[in-house]
Amino acid sequence: MLILKDFSVSIKNKPILNKVNFTIKKNSILGLVGESGSGKSITSLSIMGLLSGKSIDFDGSISFQNNNLLNFSESDFLKIRGKQISMIFQEPMTSLNPSLTCGYQLYEVFKNHTALSKTEIQEEIISLFEKVKLPRPEEIYKSYPHQISGGQKQRVMIAMALALKPQLLIADEPTTALDVTVQKEIITLLKTLQKETQMSILFISHDLNLVSEIADDVVVLKKGKVIEYNSSEEIFTNPQQDYTKALINSKPNPNKRLNKLPTVEDFLKDSVDLSVESFEDRTRYHQEIYSKPPLIEIKNLHKEFISNSFLFKKTASVKAVNDISFSIYEGETLGLVGESGCGKTTLGRTILQLEKATSGHIFYKGKDITALKKKDLKNLRKEIQIIFQDPFSSLNPRIPVGEAIIEPMKVHNILTSYKERKNYVVEILRKVGLEEEHFNRFPHEFSGGQRQRIGIARTIALQPKFIICDESVSALDVSVQAQVLNLLNDLKKDFGFTYLFISHDLSVVKYMSDNVVVMNKGEIEEIDEADELYKNPKTEYTKTLIDAVPKEV
């Protein structure tokens, strides 16, 4: 279906991809794995003809149906994009048009490429939304991207890519924003559609367990070079390269509680620390933090969203958070898990007072913060911070990252002069694994993992007491994920942070958390100590979540 032969890409004379060779066979799935910045997305964008500019140079060939795509003009690509080659993009927030409804964005695809009537197109879209397991498909058809969750946006993107049943589907981290149950359903859906239509799939992911479940063959990229290329079975049962072995072993193992997550670098340097946290040390720490009064108490919290007609008459309501009560203790990492749309992010935003509670109370250090005045709310913002889910859309593309970190410091009067603030920001950047030279760079000049580190730097620059980590590692490859999780734990020790750790990845939540809250449809299913919850889930819903986690390779 597709052949890359000695394919190279240079940007501003800097090699990004170097003589990449692989073949995507007809009616097969090829997995493409590697660390953040290894060239995975550059490969996919090149195939789609979405890289252009005087500073970009190509060499070699990309052969699709005996045509070299490097010779295609933009008008040539317009004829095949969507219809013959389609793509699920990595960041749904920035890939969907915020000014158009989700349904209309798919409507455009059918209108441009088919002769279907308006009614037929609408029926086809609703059917697609049902296939990708979107709840309330008719409602989401009329919704704008900002009105649905991150996981739901990703499913809209998947529906759009599958709309015209392409011959080649490029799936660039297609399940990053999805919870484990929907991820399992989407993988099953992709496999089913692939068999039905006999299309080929280039499946790009940092989750090697996931790749092992779906791919026939696997390509391992490192710094723009193919270092291993073999059948999926061979790659995962008998990897030849140390780098491949390191990638496979860098993901948190739900059956072991390590003191520190090993990174790819640790494996390659042969300095890997696989020491396990003792039950006694963990119990002692829990006795210490849970003997003190809670930092945050949430009592009978409700958050209801009302959708209105044009004449502002009440038409429908969604109970995003429904009568929730729990406490968070100083020094604790409380995990929050549940399916996409269960209310995790809404709960986090309500604690931050970015959303106003419909009813109920949130106590911070014993004070009810649900009715704070504007001045008091500003002071609270300094103490309660968030690391956002999508690092790219949460950074201003026009401002260098150093200035983006300094900006909130000015608002909260942290330090007095620009020089002091800059020196402090450089120190923070180093703390999160970046360099002084990164201060003046713009967000688009960084990889996804680096952008997430910048988001963490901006958060900790305000020296908060409590941090909400909203899917803060979901977009990161296994190695960078391990680095960021270790960083969050180190920062917690150094600064005495308390975390609410929101994620759909149960193995990550189990590793990070002291206790875990499981949410389902706006309500709490169960709360328990992390290891105990994973070992002995009390509800069927929690069991389903755990069973859906991709098995260790």
C-alpha positions as CSV (number, residue, x, y, z in Angstrom):
1,M,0.0,0.0,0.0
2,L,2.8,2.4,0.9
3,I,6.6,2.2,0.7
4,L,9.1,4.6,2.2
5,K,12.5,4.2,0.6
6,D,15.5,6.1,2.0
7,F,13.1,8.8,3.1
8,S,14.8,11.8,4.7
9,V,13.6,15.1,6.0
10,S,15.7,18.2,7.0
11,I,14.4,21.4,8.5
12,K,16.7,24.4,8.3
13,N,19.4,21.9,7.2
14,K,18.9,20.0,10.5
15,P,18.2,16.2,9.8
16,I,14.9,15.1,11.3
17,L,14.4,11.8,9.5
18,N,17.4,9.9,8.1
19,K,17.0,7.2,5.4
20,V,13.8,5.8,6.8
21,N,12.7,2.5,5.1
22,F,9.5,0.6,5.8
23,T,6.5,-0.9,3.9
24,I,2.8,-0.8,4.9
25,K,1.3,-3.9,3.3
26,K,-2.2,-4.1,2.0
27,N,-4.8,-5.1,4.5
28,S,-2.4,-4.9,7.5
29,I,-1.5,-2.7,10.5
30,L,2.0,-1.3,11.0
31,G,2.9,0.1,14.4
32,L,5.3,3.0,14.6
33,V,6.8,3.6,18.0
34,G,9.5,5.7,19.5
35,E,10.1,8.5,22.0
36,S,8.8,12.0,21.8
37,G,10.8,13.8,19.1
38,S,11.9,10.6,17.3
39,G,10.1,11.7,14.1
40,K,6.9,9.7,14.3
41,S,4.5,12.6,13.6
42,I,6.9,14.1,11.0
43,T,6.6,10.8,9.1
44,S,2.8,10.9,9.1
45,L,2.6,14.6,8.2
46,S,5.0,13.9,5.2
47,I,2.8,11.1,3.9
48,M,-0.3,13.4,4.1
49,G,1.6,16.2,2.3
50,L,1.1,18.6,5.3
51,L,4.8,19.6,5.6
52,S,5.8,22.5,3.3
53,G,8.0,25.5,3.3
54,K,11.3,26.7,1.9
55,S,13.2,25.5,5.0
56,I,12.0,21.9,4.6
57,D,14.0,19.5,2.3
58,F,12.9,16.0,1.4
59,D,15.0,13.1,-0.1
60,G,14.1,9.5,-1.1
61,S,10.5,8.6,-1.9
62,I,7.1,7.8,-0.5
63,S,5.3,5.5,-2.9
64,F,1.5,5.2,-2.7
65,Q,-0.2,3.2,-5.5
66,N,2.9,3.5,-7.6
67,N,3.0,7.3,-7.3
68,N,5.7,9.2,-5.5
69,L,3.8,11.5,-3.1
70,L,6.8,13.9,-2.9
71,N,6.0,14.9,-6.5
72,F,2.4,15.7,-5.6
73,S,1.0,19.3,-5.8
74,E,-1.5,20.6,-3.2
75,S,-4.3,20.0,-5.6
76,D,-3.2,16.4,-6.1
77,F,-3.2,15.9,-2.3
78,L,-6.7,17.4,-2.0
79,K,-8.0,14.6,-4.3
80,I,-6.7,11.8,-2.1
81,R,-6.8,13.3,1.4
82,G,-9.8,11.9,3.4
83,K,-10.9,9.6,0.5
84,Q,-7.8,7.5,0.0
85,I,-5.5,8.5,2.8
86,S,-7.0,9.8,6.0
87,M,-5.5,10.8,9.4
88,I,-6.5,10.9,13.0
89,F,-4.5,13.7,14.5
90,Q,-2.9,13.6,17.9
91,E,-4.4,16.8,19.5
92,P,-8.2,16.9,18.9
93,M,-8.5,20.3,20.6
94,T,-6.3,22.0,18.0
95,S,-7.5,19.9,15.1
96,L,-11.2,20.7,15.3
97,N,-12.6,24.0,14.2
98,P,-13.9,25.8,17.4
99,S,-16.4,27.9,15.4
100,L,-18.2,24.9,13.8
101,T,-20.4,22.2,15.4
102,C,-18.9,18.7,15.5
103,G,-21.6,17.4,13.1
104,Y,-21.0,20.1,10.5
105,Q,-17.3,19.4,10.5
106,L,-18.1,15.8,9.4
107,Y,-20.8,17.1,7.1
108,E,-18.2,19.1,5.1
109,V,-16.2,15.8,4.5
110,F,-19.2,14.0,3.0
111,K,-20.4,17.1,1.1
112,N,-16.9,17.6,-0.6
113,H,-16.4,13.9,-1.5
114,T,-19.8,12.3,-2.0
115,A,-23.1,12.8,-3.8
116,L,-25.2,12.0,-0.7
117,S,-28.2,14.1,0.2
118,K,-28.3,16.3,3.3
119,T,-30.5,13.8,5.2
120,E,-28.3,10.8,4.1
121,I,-25.2,12.6,5.3
122,Q,-26.8,13.4,8.7
123,E,-27.8,9.7,9.1
124,E,-24.3,8.6,8.1
125,I,-22.7,10.9,10.7
126,I,-25.1,9.8,13.5
127,S,-24.2,6.2,12.6
128,L,-20.5,7.0,12.7
129,F,-20.9,8.7,16.1
130,E,-22.6,5.6,17.4
131,K,-19.8,3.4,16.0
132,V,-17.1,5.3,17.9
133,K,-19.3,5.1,21.1
134,L,-20.1,8.7,21.5
135,P,-22.9,9.2,24.0
136,R,-26.0,11.2,22.9
137,P,-24.9,11.3,19.2
138,E,-27.7,13.6,18.1
139,E,-26.8,16.1,20.8
140,I,-23.0,16.0,20.0
141,Y,-23.9,16.5,16.3
142,K,-25.1,20.0,17.3
143,S,-22.4,20.6,20.0
144,Y,-19.3,22.7,19.5
145,P,-15.8,21.2,20.4
146,H,-15.6,23.2,23.7
147,Q,-18.9,21.7,24.9
148,I,-17.6,18.1,25.0
149,S,-14.8,16.3,26.8
150,G,-11.3,15.6,25.5
151,G,-12.1,11.9,25.0
152,Q,-15.3,12.8,23.1
153,K,-13.4,15.3,20.9
154,Q,-10.9,12.5,20.0
155,R,-13.8,10.2,19.0
156,V,-15.2,12.9,16.7
157,M,-11.8,13.0,15.1
158,I,-11.8,9.3,14.7
159,A,-15.3,9.4,13.1
160,M,-14.1,12.1,10.7
161,A,-11.1,10.0,9.6
162,L,-13.1,6.9,9.1
163,A,-16.0,8.7,7.3
164,L,-15.0,7.9,3.7
165,K,-13.5,4.4,4.4
166,P,-10.0,5.3,3.3
167,Q,-7.5,2.7,1.8
168,L,-4.8,3.9,4.2
169,L,-5.6,5.3,7.7
170,I,-2.8,7.1,9.6
171,A,-3.7,7.0,13.3
172,D,-1.4,9.4,15.2
173,E,-1.8,8.6,18.9
174,P,-5.6,8.0,18.3
175,T,-6.4,6.8,21.8
176,T,-4.3,9.2,23.8
177,A,-7.3,11.1,25.2
178,L,-9.5,8.1,25.7
179,D,-10.2,6.1,28.9
180,V,-9.3,2.5,28.9
181,T,-12.8,1.1,28.2
182,V,-13.4,3.4,25.2
183,Q,-9.7,2.8,24.1
184,K,-10.4,-1.0,24.0
185,E,-13.6,-0.4,22.0
186,I,-11.8,1.9,19.6
187,I,-9.0,-0.6,19.0
188,T,-11.7,-3.3,18.5
189,L,-13.5,-0.9,16.1
190,L,-10.3,-0.2,14.1
191,K,-9.5,-3.9,13.8
192,T,-13.1,-4.7,12.7
193,L,-13.2,-1.9,10.1
194,Q,-9.8,-2.9,8.9
195,K,-11.0,-6.4,8.3
196,E,-14.3,-5.3,6.8
197,T,-12.8,-2.7,4.3
198,Q,-9.3,-4.3,4.1
199,M,-7.7,-0.9,4.6
200,S,-4.2,-0.5,5.8
201,I,-3.4,1.3,9.0
202,L,-0.2,3.1,10.2
203,F,-0.8,3.1,14.0
204,I,1.5,5.5,15.8
205,S,1.5,5.3,19.6
206,H,3.7,5.6,22.7
207,D,1.8,2.8,24.4
208,L,3.7,-0.3,23.5
209,N,1.1,-2.6,25.2
210,L,-1.5,-1.1,22.9
211,V,0.7,-1.5,19.8
212,S,1.3,-5.2,20.7
213,E,-2.5,-5.7,20.6
214,I,-3.2,-4.2,17.2
215,A,-0.1,-4.2,15.0
216,D,1.0,-7.0,12.5
217,D,4.5,-5.4,12.1
218,V,6.3,-2.8,14.2
219,V,8.9,0.0,13.3
220,V,11.0,1.4,16.1
221,L,12.2,5.0,15.5
222,K,15.0,6.7,17.5
223,K,16.2,10.2,16.6
224,G,14.9,9.9,13.1
225,K,16.4,6.5,12.3
226,V,14.8,3.1,12.1
227,I,16.6,1.0,14.6
228,E,14.4,-2.1,14.6
229,Y,11.7,-3.4,12.1
230,N,10.1,-6.7,12.5
231,S,6.8,-8.6,13.1
232,S,5.0,-7.6,16.2
233,E,5.5,-11.0,17.8
234,E,9.3,-10.8,17.3
235,I,9.6,-7.2,18.5
236,F,7.7,-7.9,21.8
237,T,9.0,-11.4,22.5
238,N,12.5,-11.2,21.2
239,P,13.6,-7.5,20.8
240,Q,17.1,-7.2,19.4
241,Q,18.0,-3.6,20.4
242,D,18.6,-2.3,23.9
243,Y,16.5,0.8,23.0
244,T,13.5,-1.4,22.1
245,K,13.9,-3.4,25.4
246,A,14.1,-0.1,27.3
247,L,10.9,1.3,25.7
248,I,9.0,-1.9,26.6
249,N,10.1,-1.8,30.2
250,S,9.5,2.0,30.9
251,K,5.8,1.8,31.5
252,P,4.5,1.5,35.1
253,N,4.0,-2.1,36.0
254,P,0.6,-2.5,37.9
255,N,2.0,-5.5,39.8
256,K,5.1,-3.7,41.3
257,R,5.3,-0.5,43.2
258,L,8.8,0.8,42.3
259,N,10.5,3.7,44.2
260,K,11.2,5.4,40.9
261,L,10.1,4.7,37.4
262,P,13.0,3.6,35.1
263,T,13.5,5.7,31.9
264,V,14.9,4.6,28.6
265,E,18.2,6.4,29.5
266,D,18.4,4.4,32.7
267,F,18.2,1.1,30.8
268,L,20.7,2.2,28.1
269,K,23.2,3.3,30.7
270,D,22.6,0.1,32.6
271,S,22.0,2.1,35.8
272,V,18.4,1.1,36.2
273,D,17.0,1.2,39.8
274,L,14.2,-1.4,40.2
275,S,13.9,-1.2,44.0
276,V,10.4,-1.6,45.3
277,E,8.7,0.6,47.9
278,S,8.2,-1.4,51.0
279,F,4.7,-1.9,52.5
280,E,6.0,-0.6,55.9
281,D,7.3,2.7,54.4
282,R,4.0,3.3,52.5
283,T,1.9,2.5,55.6
284,R,4.0,4.8,57.8
285,Y,3.7,7.7,55.3
286,H,-0.1,7.2,55.1
287,Q,-0.4,7.2,58.9
288,E,1.5,10.5,59.0
289,I,-0.6,12.4,56.3
290,Y,-4.0,11.0,57.3
291,S,-3.5,11.9,61.0
292,K,-3.7,15.6,60.1
293,P,-6.9,17.6,59.2
294,P,-7.7,17.6,55.5
295,L,-6.4,20.3,53.2
296,I,-9.6,20.2,51.0
297,E,-13.0,18.9,52.0
298,I,-15.7,18.5,49.3
299,K,-19.2,18.1,50.7
300,N,-22.4,17.2,48.7
301,L,-21.0,18.9,45.6
302,H,-23.3,19.3,42.5
303,K,-22.5,20.8,39.1
304,E,-25.3,20.9,36.6
305,F,-25.0,22.2,33.0
306,I,-28.2,23.6,31.5
307,S,-28.5,23.9,27.7
308,N,-30.9,26.6,26.5
309,S,-32.8,27.3,23.4
310,F,-32.5,30.6,21.5
311,L,-35.2,32.1,23.7
312,F,-33.4,31.0,26.8
313,K,-36.0,28.5,27.8
314,K,-34.6,25.5,29.7
315,T,-34.4,22.5,27.4
316,A,-32.0,20.0,29.0
317,S,-29.6,19.5,31.9
318,V,-26.6,17.3,32.4
319,K,-25.5,16.4,36.0
320,A,-21.8,16.5,35.4
321,V,-21.0,16.2,39.2
322,N,-23.8,14.7,41.4
323,D,-23.6,14.8,45.2
324,I,-19.9,14.1,45.6
325,S,-18.1,14.1,49.0
326,F,-14.5,13.3,49.8
327,S,-11.3,14.8,51.4
328,I,-7.8,15.5,50.2
329,Y,-5.0,15.6,52.8
330,E,-1.8,17.6,52.8
331,G,1.0,15.7,51.2
332,E,-1.4,13.2,49.5
333,T,-1.7,12.3,45.9
334,L,-5.4,11.5,45.3
335,G,-6.0,9.7,42.1
336,L,-9.2,10.4,40.1
337,V,-10.2,7.9,37.4
338,G,-13.3,7.2,35.3
339,E,-14.4,7.0,31.7
340,S,-14.4,10.1,29.4
341,G,-17.3,12.4,30.2
342,C,-17.7,11.0,33.8
343,G,-17.1,14.5,35.3
344,K,-13.4,14.3,36.2
345,T,-12.4,17.5,34.5
346,T,-15.6,19.3,35.6
347,L,-14.9,18.3,39.2
348,G,-11.3,19.7,38.9
349,R,-12.5,22.9,37.4
350,T,-15.1,23.3,40.1
351,I,-12.5,22.9,42.8
352,L,-10.5,25.6,41.1
353,Q,-13.6,27.8,40.9
354,L,-13.3,28.0,37.1
355,E,-16.8,26.5,37.2
356,K,-19.3,27.6,39.9
357,A,-20.9,24.8,41.8
358,T,-24.7,24.4,41.5
359,S,-24.8,23.4,45.1
360,G,-22.6,21.9,47.9
361,H,-19.4,23.2,49.5
362,I,-15.7,23.1,48.9
363,F,-13.5,23.8,52.0
364,Y,-9.9,24.8,51.6
365,K,-7.9,25.0,54.8
366,G,-11.3,25.0,56.6
367,K,-12.7,28.0,54.6
368,D,-15.6,27.6,52.2
369,I,-14.3,28.8,48.8
370,T,-17.6,28.4,46.8
371,A,-18.7,32.0,47.6
372,L,-15.4,33.9,47.5
373,K,-15.2,37.5,46.3
374,K,-13.0,38.4,43.3
375,K,-10.1,39.7,45.4
376,D,-10.1,36.5,47.6
377,L,-10.4,34.3,44.5
378,K,-7.2,35.9,43.1
379,N,-5.3,35.0,46.2
380,L,-6.7,31.5,46.1
381,R,-5.5,31.1,42.4
382,K,-1.9,31.3,43.7
383,E,-2.3,28.5,46.1
384,I,-4.5,26.2,43.9
385,Q,-3.1,25.5,40.4
386,I,-3.7,23.2,37.5
387,I,-1.5,21.4,34.9
388,F,-3.8,21.3,31.9
389,Q,-4.5,18.2,29.7
390,D,-3.5,19.8,26.4
391,P,-0.1,21.6,26.8
392,F,-0.2,23.1,23.3
393,S,-3.6,24.8,23.5
394,S,-2.9,26.0,27.1
395,L,0.2,28.0,26.0
396,N,0.0,31.2,24.0
397,P,1.6,30.5,20.6
398,R,2.7,34.2,20.3
399,I,4.6,34.4,23.6
400,P,8.0,32.8,24.3
401,V,7.7,30.1,27.0
402,G,9.9,32.1,29.5
403,E,7.6,35.1,29.3
404,A,4.5,32.8,29.6
405,I,5.9,31.5,33.0
406,I,6.8,35.1,34.1
407,E,3.3,36.5,33.3
408,P,1.4,34.9,36.3
409,M,4.3,35.7,38.6
410,K,3.7,39.4,37.8
411,V,0.0,39.0,38.5
412,H,0.7,37.5,41.9
413,N,3.6,39.8,42.8
414,I,6.2,37.0,43.1
415,L,9.6,38.7,43.2
416,T,10.0,42.3,42.3
417,S,12.2,42.8,39.2
418,Y,12.3,41.2,35.8
419,K,15.8,40.1,36.3
420,E,14.9,38.2,39.5
421,R,11.9,36.6,37.8
422,K,13.9,35.6,34.8
423,N,16.7,34.0,37.0
424,Y,14.0,32.2,39.0
425,V,12.2,30.9,35.8
426,V,15.6,29.6,34.4
427,E,16.1,27.8,37.7
428,I,12.5,26.3,37.4
429,L,13.1,25.3,33.7
430,R,16.3,23.4,34.8
431,K,14.3,21.8,37.6
432,V,11.8,20.3,35.0
433,G,14.6,19.1,32.7
434,L,14.9,22.0,30.3
435,E,17.7,24.5,29.6
436,E,18.2,28.2,29.8
437,E,18.2,28.5,26.0
438,H,14.6,27.3,26.0
439,F,13.5,30.6,27.7
440,N,13.1,32.5,24.5
441,R,11.6,29.7,22.3
442,F,8.0,29.6,21.3
443,P,5.6,26.6,22.1
444,H,5.6,25.2,18.5
445,E,9.4,24.7,18.7
446,F,9.0,22.0,21.4
447,S,7.9,18.4,21.4
448,G,4.8,17.3,23.3
449,G,6.8,16.1,26.2
450,Q,8.8,19.3,26.5
451,R,5.5,21.4,26.3
452,Q,4.1,19.4,29.2
453,R,7.3,20.2,31.2
454,I,6.8,23.9,30.4
455,G,3.2,23.6,31.7
456,I,4.5,22.1,34.9
457,A,7.2,24.9,35.2
458,R,4.5,27.6,34.8
459,T,2.4,25.9,37.5
460,I,5.1,25.4,40.1
461,A,6.6,28.9,39.5
462,L,3.7,30.3,41.7
463,Q,4.7,28.0,44.6
464,P,1.2,26.6,45.1
465,K,0.0,24.3,47.9
466,F,-2.4,22.2,45.9
467,I,-2.1,21.1,42.2
468,I,-4.6,19.5,40.0
469,C,-2.9,17.3,37.3
470,D,-5.6,16.9,34.6
471,E,-4.4,14.1,32.3
472,S,-0.9,15.7,32.6
473,V,0.9,12.7,31.1
474,S,-1.7,11.3,28.7
475,A,0.0,12.8,25.6
476,L,3.5,11.6,26.5
477,D,5.5,8.6,25.3
478,V,6.5,6.0,27.9
479,S,10.0,7.3,28.5
480,V,9.0,11.0,28.9
481,Q,6.0,9.9,30.9
482,A,8.3,8.1,33.3
483,Q,10.5,11.3,33.5
484,V,7.5,13.6,34.2
485,L,6.0,11.2,36.8
486,N,9.3,11.0,38.6
487,L,9.6,14.8,38.3
488,L,6.1,15.3,39.9
489,N,7.1,13.0,42.8
490,D,10.4,14.8,43.3
491,L,8.7,18.2,43.2
492,K,6.1,16.9,45.7
493,K,9.0,16.0,48.1
494,D,10.9,19.2,47.5
495,F,8.0,21.7,47.7
496,G,5.5,19.7,49.8
497,F,2.8,19.7,47.1
498,T,-0.6,18.0,47.3
499,Y,-2.0,16.5,44.1
500,L,-5.3,15.6,42.6
501,F,-4.1,13.3,39.9
502,I,-6.7,12.9,37.1
503,S,-6.1,10.3,34.5
504,H,-7.7,7.5,32.5
505,D,-4.5,5.4,32.7
506,L,-5.1,3.1,35.7
507,S,-1.5,1.8,35.8
508,V,-0.2,5.4,36.1
509,V,-2.9,6.4,38.6
510,K,-2.0,3.3,40.7
511,Y,1.7,4.2,40.7
512,M,1.2,7.8,41.6
513,S,-1.6,7.7,44.1
514,D,-2.1,7.1,47.8
515,N,-5.9,6.8,47.5
516,V,-8.0,6.5,44.4
517,V,-11.5,7.9,43.7
518,V,-13.4,6.1,40.9
519,M,-16.1,8.2,39.1
520,N,-19.0,7.1,36.9
521,K,-21.6,9.4,35.4
522,G,-20.9,12.2,37.8
523,E,-21.0,10.0,40.9
524,I,-18.4,8.2,43.1
525,E,-18.3,4.5,42.6
526,E,-15.7,3.8,45.2
527,I,-12.7,5.2,47.1
528,D,-9.9,3.0,48.4
529,E,-6.1,2.8,48.8
530,A,-4.5,2.5,45.4
531,D,-3.0,-1.0,45.7
532,E,-6.1,-2.4,47.4
533,L,-8.5,-1.0,44.8
534,Y,-6.4,-2.5,41.9
535,K,-6.2,-5.8,43.7
536,N,-9.8,-6.1,45.0
537,P,-12.2,-3.7,43.2
538,K,-15.6,-3.6,45.0
539,T,-17.8,-2.6,42.1
540,E,-18.4,-4.1,38.7
541,Y,-17.6,-0.7,37.1
542,T,-14.1,-0.6,38.6
543,K,-13.5,-4.2,37.6
544,T,-14.5,-3.4,34.0
545,L,-12.0,-0.4,34.0
546,I,-9.2,-2.6,35.3
547,D,-10.0,-5.5,32.9
548,A,-9.8,-3.0,29.9
549,V,-6.2,-2.0,30.7
550,P,-3.9,-3.4,27.9
551,K,-2.0,-6.3,29.3
552,E,1.7,-6.1,29.9
553,V,3.8,-7.3,27.0
